[in-house]
Amino acid sequence: MKKTPIDNSNDTEAGLTRSREAREDEQAVHPLNEEELSAVVVDAAFHLHRNLGPGLLESVYEAVLAKVLQDRGLRVARQLPVPIEFAGIRLDEGFRADLVIEGRLVVELKSVEHFAPVHPKQLLTYLRLMRLPLGLLINFGAGTFKEGIKRIANHHHDFAASRLRVNQDRREEP
């Protein structure tokens, strides 16, 4: 019996399309929380860091990471203006957040050898101004991905889905 080769390239493409559409439908019904969003971003950024390595401009990492996250079915805003209000004055162009994922997670990108002390403070300021609970600071210039990622919280208490359960307050209720 002679076997005929099967061309399943269209099936693979259709399968990937269906898979992404299924994820988008699922997100519409059960939107990802900040912890789940951050897990998706960390995974994408890890693979980006591993494949591209350090040494590129921050804008390159921003564009590629935004595209990868959009391909995963997430809404991504690039260079989103962060307005600031002080003493009755509103500046719509006070700051710009590198990436805002699903309108709920701020991702600030760097491409430097080491974080400066001001970098986490910058992200925390963005979170406070935008009234968002969680952000990721990702440095693609660091030697390893682990050295180049920080999670910054702004009154964030929902750790139910987090894999990063370090130093949580475990006091029992009276």
C-alpha positions, 0 to 999 in steps of 0.5 A: 500500500502506497502512502501519499504525503499529506500537506497540512500547512494550511491546517497548521495555519488554521489551527494557530488562527483558531487557537488565537481566536479561541483565546480571544473569545475566552478572554472576552468571557473571562478577561485575564487579571493583572497577575495572568497578564504579567505571566504572559508578558514575562513569558514573551519578554523572556523569549525575546531576551533569549532570542535577541539578546542585549545591545539593541535600542529600547525602541526595538524591544518595545516594538517587537514585544508589543507585536508578540503580545498582540499576536497572543491576542492582547491589546497593547498601547505603545507610548501611552501618555500619562497625564499629571495633575498638580495644583489645579494644572493638568498636563496631558503629556506629563509622561509616556508609558512604554507599554500598557497591556489591556489597559491594566498592566504597565510595562516599562522597558529599559536597555541599560547594563544595570537598573538605576535606582530611579527606574523602579520609582519611575514605574511606581509614579506611572502606576500611581498617576494611572491608578493601576495596581501592577507594573513590570520593569524589564531591562533587556540590557541585563546579562540575564533575564532574571537580573533584568526584571522587577515587579512593581506593585501599587496597592496591589493585593490580588495574588491569587493567581501569582506564582511569585508568592514571596513575602506575602502576609500570612497572618490569620484572621481573628 
